[in-house]
Amino acid sequence: MGKNHFFTRGMTPMNATDEFDDILVPTDGSEAAYNGAQQAIKLAQRNAATVHVLYAIDMGDADFVAVPSDIKETRTRIEKKGQTFVAEIEALADDAGVETVTTVTPNTPLQAIREYVDEHGIDLVVMGKRGRSDPDKPLIGSVTNRAIGELDVPVFTA
C-alpha cells in the first residue's frame, strides 16, 4: 500500500485484508485528512462498511481569552467549517456508493475520536499522517501519534 500504514496497539496483527464494518475518518479539513478519507472509502467499498466522518470543534483556550459573544460567534464559525469538511467527505463517499454517518462535535480531536470509537463500535480509524496543526511534521502529527498509542482499534494512516 505504498506510504500508507496500519498501526495496532498490543499484539493483534492486522493487515489490509481484514474485514471492517465501521470505519472512522476524523477530519480537520487538511489534505492529509482528505487522503485518509479516500483510503477509508476504498476499504469501505471492499468490506461493504459504513464510513463515519468526524470533526471536532476544538475551542482551545478561547473560553478563557474571549468575551462570551465572541466565543459563541467563534464556535458557530468553526462548526460551519466542520460541517463543510464532513460534507465534502460524505459527497466523496456517496459518489463511491459508500454509506456515511457524519458528526460535528465539541471536543478536543483525540477525545472526540476516543469517545466516538467507544460509542459506535468502530473497527478501524483511518486518518491523515498529520493535520492542519502539523503540516511540516516529517513523519506523523501529534493527534495521529496519540491516537495510534491510545486507541484499542487499528489505525490506518494515509
mmCIF file of the C-alpha atoms, coordinates in Angstrom:
data_MODEL
# 
_entry.id   MODEL 
# 
loop_
_atom_site.group_PDB 
_atom_site.id 
_atom_site.type_symbol 
_atom_site.label_atom_id 
_atom_site.label_alt_id 
_atom_site.label_comp_id 
_atom_site.label_asym_id 
_atom_site.label_entity_id 
_atom_site.label_seq_id 
_atom_site.pdbx_PDB_ins_code 
_atom_site.Cartn_x 
_atom_site.Cartn_y 
_atom_site.Cartn_z 
_atom_site.occupancy 
_atom_site.B_iso_or_equiv 
_atom_site.pdbx_formal_charge 
_atom_site.auth_seq_id 
_atom_site.auth_comp_id 
_atom_site.auth_asym_id 
_atom_site.auth_atom_id 
_atom_site.pdbx_PDB_model_num 
ATOM 1   C CA . MET A 1 1   ? 0.000   0.000  0.000  1.00 0.00 ? 1   MET A CA 1 
ATOM 2   C CA . GLY A 1 2   ? 2.914   2.325  -0.528 1.00 0.00 ? 2   GLY A CA 1 
ATOM 3   C CA . LYS A 1 3   ? 3.162   5.098  2.010  1.00 0.00 ? 3   LYS A CA 1 
ATOM 4   C CA . ASN A 1 4   ? 0.073   4.044  3.979  1.00 0.00 ? 4   ASN A CA 1 
ATOM 5   C CA . HIS A 1 5   ? 0.493   2.150  7.237  1.00 0.00 ? 5   HIS A CA 1 
ATOM 6   C CA . PHE A 1 6   ? -1.568  0.104  9.654  1.00 0.00 ? 6   PHE A CA 1 
ATOM 7   C CA . PHE A 1 7   ? -0.789  0.503  13.333 1.00 0.00 ? 7   PHE A CA 1 
ATOM 8   C CA . THR A 1 8   ? -2.210  -1.645 16.094 1.00 0.00 ? 8   THR A CA 1 
ATOM 9   C CA . ARG A 1 9   ? -1.894  -1.469 19.818 1.00 0.00 ? 9   ARG A CA 1 
ATOM 10  C CA . GLY A 1 10  ? -1.000  -4.688 21.598 1.00 0.00 ? 10  GLY A CA 1 
ATOM 11  C CA . MET A 1 11  ? -0.215  -7.989 19.959 1.00 0.00 ? 11  MET A CA 1 
ATOM 12  C CA . THR A 1 12  ? -3.015  -8.428 17.425 1.00 0.00 ? 12  THR A CA 1 
ATOM 13  C CA . PRO A 1 13  ? -1.550  -8.428 13.902 1.00 0.00 ? 13  PRO A CA 1 
ATOM 14  C CA . MET A 1 14  ? -3.598  -6.714 11.241 1.00 0.00 ? 14  MET A CA 1 
ATOM 15  C CA . ASN A 1 15  ? -3.374  -6.294 7.508  1.00 0.00 ? 15  ASN A CA 1 
ATOM 16  C CA . ALA A 1 16  ? -5.279  -4.744 4.629  1.00 0.00 ? 16  ALA A CA 1 
ATOM 17  C CA . THR A 1 17  ? -7.330  -7.914 4.077  1.00 0.00 ? 17  THR A CA 1 
ATOM 18  C CA . ASP A 1 18  ? -9.023  -7.762 7.484  1.00 0.00 ? 18  ASP A CA 1 
ATOM 19  C CA . GLU A 1 19  ? -12.753 -7.066 7.400  1.00 0.00 ? 19  GLU A CA 1 
ATOM 20  C CA . PHE A 1 20  ? -14.335 -3.948 8.827  1.00 0.00 ? 20  PHE A CA 1 
ATOM 21  C CA . ASP A 1 21  ? -17.939 -2.881 9.336  1.00 0.00 ? 21  ASP A CA 1 
ATOM 22  C CA . ASP A 1 22  ? -17.487 0.650  10.688 1.00 0.00 ? 22  ASP A CA 1 
ATOM 23  C CA . ILE A 1 23  ? -14.578 2.892  9.729  1.00 0.00 ? 23  ILE A CA 1 
ATOM 24  C CA . LEU A 1 24  ? -13.973 6.262  11.387 1.00 0.00 ? 24  LEU A CA 1 
ATOM 25  C CA . VAL A 1 25  ? -12.416 9.121  9.451  1.00 0.00 ? 25  VAL A CA 1 
ATOM 26  C CA . PRO A 1 26  ? -11.536 12.078 11.666 1.00 0.00 ? 26  PRO A CA 1 
ATOM 27  C CA . THR A 1 27  ? -11.044 15.231 9.612  1.00 0.00 ? 27  THR A CA 1 
ATOM 28  C CA . ASP A 1 28  ? -9.661  18.684 10.156 1.00 0.00 ? 28  ASP A CA 1 
ATOM 29  C CA . GLY A 1 29  ? -10.096 19.691 6.529  1.00 0.00 ? 29  GLY A CA 1 
ATOM 30  C CA . SER A 1 30  ? -6.428  19.117 5.706  1.00 0.00 ? 30  SER A CA 1 
ATOM 31  C CA . GLU A 1 31  ? -5.132  17.442 2.557  1.00 0.00 ? 31  GLU A CA 1 
ATOM 32  C CA . ALA A 1 32  ? -3.829  14.561 4.684  1.00 0.00 ? 32  ALA A CA 1 
ATOM 33  C CA . ALA A 1 33  ? -7.296  14.019 6.182  1.00 0.00 ? 33  ALA A CA 1 
ATOM 34  C CA . TYR A 1 34  ? -8.797  14.026 2.687  1.00 0.00 ? 34  TYR A CA 1 
ATOM 35  C CA . ASN A 1 35  ? -6.223  11.432 1.594  1.00 0.00 ? 35  ASN A CA 1 
ATOM 36  C CA . GLY A 1 36  ? -7.199  9.346  4.618  1.00 0.00 ? 36  GLY A CA 1 
ATOM 37  C CA . ALA A 1 37  ? -10.854 9.654  3.637  1.00 0.00 ? 37  ALA A CA 1 
ATOM 38  C CA . GLN A 1 38  ? -10.091 8.398  0.125  1.00 0.00 ? 38  GLN A CA 1 
ATOM 39  C CA . GLN A 1 39  ? -8.343  5.331  1.568  1.00 0.00 ? 39  GLN A CA 1 
ATOM 40  C CA . ALA A 1 40  ? -11.193 4.735  4.037  1.00 0.00 ? 40  ALA A CA 1 
ATOM 41  C CA . ILE A 1 41  ? -13.718 4.814  1.215  1.00 0.00 ? 41  ILE A CA 1 
ATOM 42  C CA . LYS A 1 42  ? -11.715 2.229  -0.738 1.00 0.00 ? 42  LYS A CA 1 
ATOM 43  C CA . LEU A 1 43  ? -11.588 -0.025 2.329  1.00 0.00 ? 43  LEU A CA 1 
ATOM 44  C CA . ALA A 1 44  ? -15.305 0.529  2.916  1.00 0.00 ? 44  ALA A CA 1 
ATOM 45  C CA . GLN A 1 45  ? -16.122 -0.466 -0.660 1.00 0.00 ? 45  GLN A CA 1 
ATOM 46  C CA . ARG A 1 46  ? -14.183 -3.731 -0.255 1.00 0.00 ? 46  ARG A CA 1 
ATOM 47  C CA . ASN A 1 47  ? -15.930 -4.518 3.029  1.00 0.00 ? 47  ASN A CA 1 
ATOM 48  C CA . ALA A 1 48  ? -19.402 -3.044 2.463  1.00 0.00 ? 48  ALA A CA 1 
ATOM 49  C CA . ALA A 1 49  ? -18.612 -0.941 5.532  1.00 0.00 ? 49  ALA A CA 1 
ATOM 50  C CA . THR A 1 50  ? -20.006 2.353  6.777  1.00 0.00 ? 50  THR A CA 1 
ATOM 51  C CA . VAL A 1 51  ? -17.687 5.362  6.884  1.00 0.00 ? 51  VAL A CA 1 
ATOM 52  C CA . HIS A 1 52  ? -18.165 7.615  9.904  1.00 0.00 ? 52  HIS A CA 1 
ATOM 53  C CA . VAL A 1 53  ? -16.799 11.133 9.372  1.00 0.00 ? 53  VAL A CA 1 
ATOM 54  C CA . LEU A 1 54  ? -15.937 13.141 12.488 1.00 0.00 ? 54  LEU A CA 1 
ATOM 55  C CA . TYR A 1 55  ? -14.944 16.753 13.012 1.00 0.00 ? 55  TYR A CA 1 
ATOM 56  C CA . ALA A 1 56  ? -14.066 18.016 16.498 1.00 0.00 ? 56  ALA A CA 1 
ATOM 57  C CA . ILE A 1 57  ? -14.803 21.624 17.367 1.00 0.00 ? 57  ILE A CA 1 
ATOM 58  C CA . ASP A 1 58  ? -11.702 22.354 19.425 1.00 0.00 ? 58  ASP A CA 1 
ATOM 59  C CA . MET A 1 59  ? -12.101 25.760 21.015 1.00 0.00 ? 59  MET A CA 1 
ATOM 60  C CA . GLY A 1 60  ? -8.737  25.530 22.747 1.00 0.00 ? 60  GLY A CA 1 
ATOM 61  C CA . ASP A 1 61  ? -8.257  28.453 25.098 1.00 0.00 ? 61  ASP A CA 1 
ATOM 62  C CA . ALA A 1 62  ? -10.972 30.624 23.511 1.00 0.00 ? 62  ALA A CA 1 
ATOM 63  C CA . ASP A 1 63  ? -13.195 30.220 26.583 1.00 0.00 ? 63  ASP A CA 1 
ATOM 64  C CA . PHE A 1 64  ? -10.521 31.911 28.688 1.00 0.00 ? 64  PHE A CA 1 
ATOM 65  C CA . VAL A 1 65  ? -9.464  34.759 26.431 1.00 0.00 ? 65  VAL A CA 1 
ATOM 66  C CA . ALA A 1 66  ? -12.637 35.994 24.763 1.00 0.00 ? 66  ALA A CA 1 
ATOM 67  C CA . VAL A 1 67  ? -15.893 37.569 25.835 1.00 0.00 ? 67  VAL A CA 1 
ATOM 68  C CA . PRO A 1 68  ? -18.969 35.279 25.670 1.00 0.00 ? 68  PRO A CA 1 
ATOM 69  C CA . SER A 1 69  ? -20.380 36.829 22.481 1.00 0.00 ? 69  SER A CA 1 
ATOM 70  C CA . ASP A 1 70  ? -17.036 36.278 20.713 1.00 0.00 ? 70  ASP A CA 1 
ATOM 71  C CA . ILE A 1 71  ? -16.940 32.665 21.935 1.00 0.00 ? 71  ILE A CA 1 
ATOM 72  C CA . LYS A 1 72  ? -20.406 31.965 20.558 1.00 0.00 ? 72  LYS A CA 1 
ATOM 73  C CA . GLU A 1 73  ? -19.556 33.556 17.204 1.00 0.00 ? 73  GLU A CA 1 
ATOM 74  C CA . THR A 1 74  ? -16.273 31.640 17.021 1.00 0.00 ? 74  THR A CA 1 
ATOM 75  C CA . ARG A 1 75  ? -17.945 28.340 17.902 1.00 0.00 ? 75  ARG A CA 1 
ATOM 76  C CA . THR A 1 76  ? -20.601 28.909 15.213 1.00 0.00 ? 76  THR A CA 1 
ATOM 77  C CA . ARG A 1 77  ? -17.956 29.735 12.612 1.00 0.00 ? 77  ARG A CA 1 
ATOM 78  C CA . ILE A 1 78  ? -15.875 26.636 13.494 1.00 0.00 ? 78  ILE A CA 1 
ATOM 79  C CA . GLU A 1 79  ? -18.987 24.432 13.474 1.00 0.00 ? 79  GLU A CA 1 
ATOM 80  C CA . LYS A 1 80  ? -19.909 25.641 9.968  1.00 0.00 ? 80  LYS A CA 1 
ATOM 81  C CA . LYS A 1 81  ? -16.368 24.939 8.812  1.00 0.00 ? 81  LYS A CA 1 
ATOM 82  C CA . GLY A 1 82  ? -16.595 21.432 10.298 1.00 0.00 ? 82  GLY A CA 1 
ATOM 83  C CA . GLN A 1 83  ? -19.928 20.820 8.570  1.00 0.00 ? 83  GLN A CA 1 
ATOM 84  C CA . THR A 1 84  ? -18.284 21.779 5.273  1.00 0.00 ? 84  THR A CA 1 
ATOM 85  C CA . PHE A 1 85  ? -15.372 19.382 5.866  1.00 0.00 ? 85  PHE A CA 1 
ATOM 86  C CA . VAL A 1 86  ? -17.572 16.391 6.727  1.00 0.00 ? 86  VAL A CA 1 
ATOM 87  C CA . ALA A 1 87  ? -19.936 17.171 3.830  1.00 0.00 ? 87  ALA A CA 1 
ATOM 88  C CA . GLU A 1 88  ? -17.007 17.071 1.364  1.00 0.00 ? 88  GLU A CA 1 
ATOM 89  C CA . ILE A 1 89  ? -16.058 13.583 2.529  1.00 0.00 ? 89  ILE A CA 1 
ATOM 90  C CA . GLU A 1 90  ? -19.698 12.488 2.629  1.00 0.00 ? 90  GLU A CA 1 
ATOM 91  C CA . ALA A 1 91  ? -20.083 13.549 -1.024 1.00 0.00 ? 91  ALA A CA 1 
ATOM 92  C CA . LEU A 1 92  ? -16.947 11.620 -1.959 1.00 0.00 ? 92  LEU A CA 1 
ATOM 93  C CA . ALA A 1 93  ? -18.291 8.505  -0.212 1.00 0.00 ? 93  ALA A CA 1 
ATOM 94  C CA . ASP A 1 94  ? -21.746 8.933  -1.781 1.00 0.00 ? 94  ASP A CA 1 
ATOM 95  C CA . ASP A 1 95  ? -20.132 9.071  -5.227 1.00 0.00 ? 95  ASP A CA 1 
ATOM 96  C CA . ALA A 1 96  ? -18.423 5.756  -4.413 1.00 0.00 ? 96  ALA A CA 1 
ATOM 97  C CA . GLY A 1 97  ? -21.654 4.176  -3.162 1.00 0.00 ? 97  GLY A CA 1 
ATOM 98  C CA . VAL A 1 98  ? -20.456 4.042  0.447  1.00 0.00 ? 98  VAL A CA 1 
ATOM 99  C CA . GLU A 1 99  ? -22.829 4.658  3.352  1.00 0.00 ? 99  GLU A CA 1 
ATOM 100 C CA . THR A 1 100 ? -21.756 7.511  5.638  1.00 0.00 ? 100 THR A CA 1 
ATOM 101 C CA . VAL A 1 101 ? -22.559 8.956  9.021  1.00 0.00 ? 101 VAL A CA 1 
ATOM 102 C CA . THR A 1 102 ? -21.313 12.469 9.786  1.00 0.00 ? 102 THR A CA 1 
ATOM 103 C CA . THR A 1 103 ? -20.760 14.109 13.142 1.00 0.00 ? 103 THR A CA 1 
ATOM 104 C CA . VAL A 1 104 ? -19.523 17.510 14.260 1.00 0.00 ? 104 VAL A CA 1 
ATOM 105 C CA . THR A 1 105 ? -18.931 17.606 17.997 1.00 0.00 ? 105 THR A CA 1 
ATOM 106 C CA . PRO A 1 106 ? -17.399 19.997 20.513 1.00 0.00 ? 106 PRO A CA 1 
ATOM 107 C CA . ASN A 1 107 ? -14.308 18.343 21.979 1.00 0.00 ? 107 ASN A CA 1 
ATOM 108 C CA . THR A 1 108 ? -10.584 18.047 21.519 1.00 0.00 ? 108 THR A CA 1 
ATOM 109 C CA . PRO A 1 109 ? -9.746  15.898 18.497 1.00 0.00 ? 109 PRO A CA 1 
ATOM 110 C CA . LEU A 1 110 ? -8.285  12.940 20.381 1.00 0.00 ? 110 LEU A CA 1 
ATOM 111 C CA . GLN A 1 111 ? -11.049 12.866 22.981 1.00 0.00 ? 111 GLN A CA 1 
ATOM 112 C CA . ALA A 1 112 ? -13.703 13.102 20.254 1.00 0.00 ? 112 ALA A CA 1 
ATOM 113 C CA . ILE A 1 113 ? -12.074 10.211 18.372 1.00 0.00 ? 113 ILE A CA 1 
ATOM 114 C CA . ARG A 1 114 ? -11.744 8.093  21.512 1.00 0.00 ? 114 ARG A CA 1 
ATOM 115 C CA . GLU A 1 115 ? -15.373 8.650  22.555 1.00 0.00 ? 115 GLU A CA 1 
ATOM 116 C CA . TYR A 1 116 ? -16.706 8.043  19.046 1.00 0.00 ? 116 TYR A CA 1 
ATOM 117 C CA . VAL A 1 117 ? -14.785 4.764  18.726 1.00 0.00 ? 117 VAL A CA 1 
ATOM 118 C CA . ASP A 1 118 ? -16.141 3.567  22.070 1.00 0.00 ? 118 ASP A CA 1 
ATOM 119 C CA . GLU A 1 119 ? -19.746 4.683  21.494 1.00 0.00 ? 119 GLU A CA 1 
ATOM 120 C CA . HIS A 1 120 ? -20.160 3.459  17.893 1.00 0.00 ? 120 HIS A CA 1 
ATOM 121 C CA . GLY A 1 121 ? -18.289 0.148  17.758 1.00 0.00 ? 121 GLY A CA 1 
ATOM 122 C CA . ILE A 1 122 ? -15.691 1.400  15.295 1.00 0.00 ? 122 ILE A CA 1 
ATOM 123 C CA . ASP A 1 123 ? -13.440 -1.350 13.834 1.00 0.00 ? 123 ASP A CA 1 
ATOM 124 C CA . LEU A 1 124 ? -10.838 0.879  12.200 1.00 0.00 ? 124 LEU A CA 1 
ATOM 125 C CA . VAL A 1 125 ? -9.728  4.513  12.298 1.00 0.00 ? 125 VAL A CA 1 
ATOM 126 C CA . VAL A 1 126 ? -8.312  5.965  9.081  1.00 0.00 ? 126 VAL A CA 1 
ATOM 127 C CA . MET A 1 127 ? -6.603  9.299  9.388  1.00 0.00 ? 127 MET A CA 1 
ATOM 128 C CA . GLY A 1 128 ? -4.027  11.503 7.765  1.00 0.00 ? 128 GLY A CA 1 
ATOM 129 C CA . LYS A 1 129 ? -0.473  11.260 8.988  1.00 0.00 ? 129 LYS A CA 1 
ATOM 130 C CA . ARG A 1 130 ? -0.598  14.890 10.028 1.00 0.00 ? 130 ARG A CA 1 
ATOM 131 C CA . GLY A 1 131 ? -3.239  17.567 10.077 1.00 0.00 ? 131 GLY A CA 1 
ATOM 132 C CA . ARG A 1 132 ? -3.590  21.316 9.826  1.00 0.00 ? 132 ARG A CA 1 
ATOM 133 C CA . SER A 1 133 ? -1.658  21.987 13.010 1.00 0.00 ? 133 SER A CA 1 
ATOM 134 C CA . ASP A 1 134 ? 1.253   19.711 11.978 1.00 0.00 ? 134 ASP A CA 1 
ATOM 135 C CA . PRO A 1 135 ? 1.758   20.355 8.239  1.00 0.00 ? 135 PRO A CA 1 
ATOM 136 C CA . ASP A 1 136 ? 5.556   20.372 8.455  1.00 0.00 ? 136 ASP A CA 1 
ATOM 137 C CA . LYS A 1 137 ? 5.968   17.252 10.599 1.00 0.00 ? 137 LYS A CA 1 
ATOM 138 C CA . PRO A 1 138 ? 8.189   14.872 8.650  1.00 0.00 ? 138 PRO A CA 1 
ATOM 139 C CA . LEU A 1 139 ? 6.509   11.627 9.717  1.00 0.00 ? 139 LEU A CA 1 
ATOM 140 C CA . ILE A 1 140 ? 3.408   11.837 11.838 1.00 0.00 ? 140 ILE A CA 1 
ATOM 141 C CA . GLY A 1 141 ? 1.353   14.528 13.543 1.00 0.00 ? 141 GLY A CA 1 
ATOM 142 C CA . SER A 1 142 ? 0.618   14.778 17.247 1.00 0.00 ? 142 SER A CA 1 
ATOM 143 C CA . VAL A 1 143 ? -3.062  13.730 17.153 1.00 0.00 ? 143 VAL A CA 1 
ATOM 144 C CA . THR A 1 144 ? -2.337  10.780 14.871 1.00 0.00 ? 144 THR A CA 1 
ATOM 145 C CA . ASN A 1 145 ? 0.599   9.726  17.035 1.00 0.00 ? 145 ASN A CA 1 
ATOM 146 C CA . ARG A 1 146 ? -1.502  9.826  20.205 1.00 0.00 ? 146 ARG A CA 1 
ATOM 147 C CA . ALA A 1 147 ? -4.403  8.002  18.501 1.00 0.00 ? 147 ALA A CA 1 
ATOM 148 C CA . ILE A 1 148 ? -2.070  5.190  17.487 1.00 0.00 ? 148 ILE A CA 1 
ATOM 149 C CA . GLY A 1 149 ? -0.788  4.909  21.039 1.00 0.00 ? 149 GLY A CA 1 
ATOM 150 C CA . GLU A 1 150 ? -4.106  5.199  22.860 1.00 0.00 ? 150 GLU A CA 1 
ATOM 151 C CA . LEU A 1 151 ? -6.839  3.564  20.777 1.00 0.00 ? 151 LEU A CA 1 
ATOM 152 C CA . ASP A 1 152 ? -7.695  -0.096 21.132 1.00 0.00 ? 152 ASP A CA 1 
ATOM 153 C CA . VAL A 1 153 ? -8.635  -0.394 17.452 1.00 0.00 ? 153 VAL A CA 1 
ATOM 154 C CA . PRO A 1 154 ? -6.267  -0.367 14.452 1.00 0.00 ? 154 PRO A CA 1 
ATOM 155 C CA . VAL A 1 155 ? -5.296  2.991  12.989 1.00 0.00 ? 155 VAL A CA 1 
ATOM 156 C CA . PHE A 1 156 ? -4.527  3.266  9.276  1.00 0.00 ? 156 PHE A CA 1 
ATOM 157 C CA . THR A 1 157 ? -2.560  6.338  8.226  1.00 0.00 ? 157 THR A CA 1 
ATOM 158 C CA . ALA A 1 158 ? -2.516  7.850  4.767  1.00 0.00 ? 158 ALA A CA 1 
# 
